[in-house]
Amino acid sequence: MKILVTGGAGYIGSHTVKEILDKKWEVIVADNFSRSTSGNLETLFGRMNDDRIVYCDLRHKKHIKEIFAKHKFDAVIHFAAYKDVGESVLEPLSYYENNTLSLINVLEAVKKYKVPYFVFSSSCSVYGEADTLPITEETLLKKAESPYGMTKQICEQIITDTYRNMDGKAVLLRYFNPAGAHPDNIIGESPIGGANSLVSRIVSYAKGDLKEFSVYGNDYDTRDGSCVRDFIHVSDLANAHVTVLENIKSQEKAIEIYNVATGKGTTVLEMINAFKEECKDIHVNIGPRRDGDIISAYSDNTKIEKQLNWKPKYTIKDIVKTAWAWANKK
């Protein structure tokens, strides 16, 4: 297969590129490097001036046309998006413009150049604050808790409406909380602008790069008062994309949806305690609740396991070990 990976310099994107290269498939990476460094791609391709790495701002149709006119793709995996929940609350217009416009432009090219398969990087944030747990693909989508989550809801609707009247097949992958780094310690999370995910903030604090570490609220209705998340190792998540593409030809529906997660909920404080065992004591400040945060979200991953024979193989301990190893390599 020949695959276009948009946002391939990013955390999940670059780990998926690694999985694609391991399959010996052809890959073209398109990114504008506004949110992630080039380090992971330099490692994977050996250099940045590789023809398979293309600077592209997906908000500009000219950039997209140049890529699609030059290459005949079998599939597109669309990662490119802003993803910081807190930032989306402060800068909603930026998120609505970037996340929806880039998708629309890519879908127009997919349609024009007749690309058979499309995989979209969605999020468990589309469920909002679910009434029941665990969350399944049939769980009712409630109002998103953040502009970021709302952009994912909107993008899913755009894809659904588009594929009602277009040849081809699409898959919406609703991620829960990716964490960790590649088990071989070759690539990991390298965002521009510093740590913003829980795990990246923990390791930054443990290394001394972050002076203070705060948990956003400890008075939620959970077992220890902190939010509950379904943390999935980033390499498991990346592998799910390859598994989807291996099976997409036989997919019966035009659009399929899968939760990608472990099926287990871990609280924020439990994740912090796991890091305490691996690296050092972590002094936690308890701050106020953060706007846009969901209290509890963990998944039932039965559907993807039954239909695609995919299931995660890494544990919370693996997440901690690989994240800490990567942090100490940089």
C-alpha positions in Angstrom: 0.0 0.0 0.0 1.0 3.6 -0.5 -0.2 5.8 2.4 -0.4 9.5 3.0 0.0 10.3 6.7 -1.0 13.9 7.5 0.4 15.2 10.8 3.0 12.4 10.6 5.6 14.4 12.6 3.4 14.3 15.7 3.3 11.9 18.6 0.8 9.3 17.3 1.5 10.1 13.7 5.2 9.3 13.9 4.6 6.1 15.8 2.2 5.0 13.1 4.7 5.9 10.4 7.1 3.5 12.2 4.5 0.7 12.1 3.9 1.4 8.4 7.6 1.3 7.6 7.9 -2.0 9.5 5.2 -3.4 7.2 7.4 -2.3 4.2 4.5 -0.2 2.9 5.2 3.1 1.0 4.5 6.2 3.0 4.4 10.0 2.4 4.4 12.2 5.5 2.8 15.7 5.3 3.2 18.1 8.2 3.7 21.8 8.8 5.8 21.2 12.0 3.8 23.8 13.9 3.2 21.5 16.9 5.9 18.8 16.8 9.6 18.8 16.2 11.2 17.0 13.3 13.2 14.7 15.5 11.1 11.5 15.2 11.0 11.7 11.4 14.7 12.3 11.3 15.2 9.1 13.3 12.8 7.1 11.1 14.0 8.3 7.7 17.6 9.0 8.6 17.4 12.6 7.4 14.9 15.4 6.9 15.5 16.0 3.2 14.0 12.7 2.3 11.4 12.9 -0.5 8.9 11.1 1.7 8.7 14.0 4.1 6.7 17.0 2.7 6.1 20.4 4.3 2.4 21.0 3.9 -0.1 23.3 5.6 -3.4 21.5 5.0 -5.4 24.7 5.3 -4.0 25.7 1.9 -5.4 23.7 -1.0 -2.4 24.4 -3.2 -0.2 22.4 -0.8 -2.5 19.5 -0.9 -3.0 19.5 -4.6 0.8 19.3 -5.2 1.0 16.1 -3.0 -2.0 14.3 -4.5 -1.1 15.2 -8.1 2.4 13.6 -7.6 1.4 10.4 -5.8 -1.3 7.8 -6.2 -2.4 6.8 -2.7 -4.2 3.7 -1.5 -5.1 5.3 1.8 -4.9 8.5 3.9 -4.5 8.5 7.6 -5.5 12.0 8.8 -3.9 12.9 12.1 -3.2 16.6 11.5 -5.1 18.7 14.1 -4.6 20.8 17.2 -5.2 18.7 20.3 -4.7 20.6 23.6 -8.0 20.7 25.5 -7.0 23.6 27.7 -5.7 25.7 24.8 -8.9 25.0 22.8 -11.0 26.6 25.6 -8.8 29.7 25.4 -8.5 29.8 21.6 -11.6 28.1 20.1 -11.6 29.9 16.8 -8.1 28.6 16.1 -9.2 25.0 16.7 -12.4 25.3 14.7 -10.5 26.8 11.7 -7.5 24.4 11.8 -9.2 21.1 12.6 -12.2 21.4 10.3 -10.7 23.2 7.4 -7.7 20.9 7.1 -10.1 17.9 7.1 -12.4 19.4 4.4 -9.4 20.2 2.1 -8.0 16.6 2.5 -11.4 15.0 1.8 -11.9 17.1 -1.3 -8.5 15.7 -2.6 -9.4 12.2 -1.5 -12.6 12.5 -3.6 -11.0 14.1 -6.6 -8.1 11.7 -6.8 -10.3 8.6 -5.9 -8.3 7.4 -2.9 -10.1 4.2 -1.8 -9.5 4.3 2.0 -9.6 7.0 4.7 -8.7 6.7 8.4 -9.5 9.5 10.8 -7.9 10.3 14.1 -10.8 10.9 16.4 -11.1 11.0 20.1 -13.1 9.7 23.1 -13.8 13.4 23.7 -16.7 13.0 21.2 -18.7 11.2 23.9 -18.6 14.1 26.3 -19.4 13.1 29.9 -20.9 9.7 29.3 -23.9 8.6 31.4 -22.6 5.0 31.7 -19.3 3.3 31.7 -17.5 1.6 30.0 -18.0 3.5 26.8 -18.9 1.6 23.7 -19.2 2.7 20.1 -23.0 2.8 20.6 -22.8 5.2 23.5 -24.8 8.4 22.8 -22.6 11.4 21.9 -23.3 14.2 24.3 -22.3 17.8 24.1 -18.5 17.9 24.0 -16.9 19.4 27.0 -14.3 21.5 25.0 -13.9 23.1 21.6 -11.3 20.5 20.8 -13.9 17.7 21.5 -16.5 19.6 19.5 -14.1 19.8 16.5 -13.8 16.0 16.6 -17.6 15.7 16.7 -17.9 18.1 13.7 -15.2 16.3 11.8 -16.8 12.9 12.3 -20.1 14.4 11.0 -18.3 15.8 8.0 -16.8 12.4 7.1 -20.1 10.6 7.7 -22.0 13.0 5.4 -19.2 12.9 2.8 -19.1 9.1 2.6 -22.8 8.7 2.2 -22.3 9.9 -1.4 -18.8 8.9 -2.2 -17.1 5.7 -3.3 -14.6 4.4 -0.8 -14.4 3.4 2.9 -13.7 5.3 6.0 -12.8 4.4 9.5 -13.2 6.6 12.6 -10.8 5.7 15.4 -11.8 7.1 18.7 -8.6 7.1 20.8 -8.7 7.3 24.5 -5.4 8.5 26.2 -2.2 7.7 24.4 1.0 7.6 26.5 4.5 6.1 26.6 7.2 5.9 23.9 8.4 3.4 21.4 9.6 0.3 23.3 13.0 0.4 21.5 13.4 4.0 22.8 13.9 5.4 19.3 11.0 7.8 19.1 8.6 9.4 21.7 6.7 12.5 22.5 8.4 15.7 21.3 5.9 18.5 21.3 6.7 22.1 20.5 5.8 24.4 23.4 6.4 22.0 26.2 4.5 19.2 28.0 0.7 19.3 28.0 -0.4 15.7 28.5 -0.5 14.1 32.0 2.4 11.7 31.3 4.6 14.2 29.6 4.1 16.7 32.5 4.9 14.0 35.0 8.2 13.1 33.3 9.1 16.8 32.8 8.6 17.4 36.5 10.5 14.3 37.5 13.4 15.4 35.4 13.4 18.9 36.8 12.3 20.6 33.6 9.0 21.5 35.2 9.2 23.4 38.5 5.7 22.6 39.7 3.3 19.8 39.0 -0.4 20.2 39.6 -3.4 17.9 39.4 -6.5 19.6 38.2 -9.0 18.8 41.0 -9.2 16.0 43.6 -12.9 16.3 44.5 -14.5 14.4 41.7 -16.8 11.5 42.3 -14.1 8.8 41.6 -12.3 6.3 43.8 -9.6 8.8 44.8 -11.1 12.1 43.7 -9.1 12.5 40.5 -10.2 12.0 36.9 -10.3 8.6 35.4 -8.8 7.9 32.0 -8.1 4.9 29.8 -4.4 5.1 29.1 -3.2 3.2 26.0 0.4 2.8 24.9 1.1 4.8 21.8 2.6 1.8 20.0 -0.5 -0.2 20.6 -2.5 2.8 19.2 -0.2 3.0 16.2 -0.5 -0.7 15.5 -4.3 -0.3 15.4 -4.0 1.9 12.3 -2.1 -0.7 10.5 -4.6 -3.4 11.6 -7.4 -1.3 10.2 -5.7 -0.9 6.8 -5.0 -4.6 6.7 -8.7 -5.3 7.0 -10.4 -2.3 5.4 -10.9 -3.9 2.0 -13.3 -6.5 3.4 -15.1 -3.8 5.5 -18.8 -4.1 4.7 -19.9 -0.6 5.7 -18.8 2.7 4.0 -18.0 4.0 7.5 -16.9 2.0 10.5 -16.2 3.3 14.1 -13.8 1.7 16.6 -12.8 2.7 20.1 -9.1 2.2 20.6 -8.3 1.7 24.3 -7.4 -0.9 26.9 -10.8 -1.2 28.5 -9.4 -0.3 31.9 -9.8 3.0 33.8 -6.8 4.5 35.7 -7.1 7.6 37.8 -4.7 10.5 37.5 -3.3 9.9 41.0 -2.8 6.2 40.2 -0.7 7.1 37.2 1.3 9.5 39.3 1.9 6.7 41.8 3.1 4.4 39.1 5.7 6.9 38.1 6.8 7.3 41.8 7.7 3.6 41.8 9.7 4.0 38.6 11.6 7.3 39.0 11.3 9.4 42.2 8.9 11.0 44.6 6.6 13.4 42.9 5.2 16.3 45.0 1.7 16.9 43.8 0.0 20.3 44.1 -3.8 20.1 44.0 -5.1 22.8 41.7 -8.7 23.8 40.7 -10.7 21.8 38.2 -9.8 22.6 34.6 -12.4 23.8 32.1 -13.1 21.2 29.5 -12.1 18.1 31.5 -14.3 15.0 31.5 -14.5 13.3 34.9 -14.4 9.6 33.8 -13.8 8.0 30.5 -12.8 4.4 29.8 -13.7 2.1 27.0 -15.2 -1.2 26.1 -12.9 -2.4 23.3 -14.8 -5.5 22.4 -15.8 -4.4 18.9 -12.2 -3.9 17.6 -11.0 -7.1 19.2 -13.8 -9.2 17.7 -13.9 -7.6 14.3 -10.2 -7.0 13.7 -8.6 -9.3 16.2 -6.7 -6.4 17.7 -6.0 -5.9 21.3 -3.4 -3.9 23.3 -0.3 -5.7 24.5 1.3 -3.0 26.7 0.4 -2.2 30.3 0.5 0.9 32.5 4.0 -0.3 33.7 5.1 -0.4 30.1 3.8 3.1 29.6 5.8 4.4 32.6 9.0 2.6 31.7 9.0 3.6 28.1 8.0 7.3 28.8 10.7 7.6 31.5 13.4 5.9 29.3 12.6 8.3 26.5 12.6 11.4 28.8 16.1 10.4 30.0 17.4 9.8 26.4 16.6 13.3 25.2 
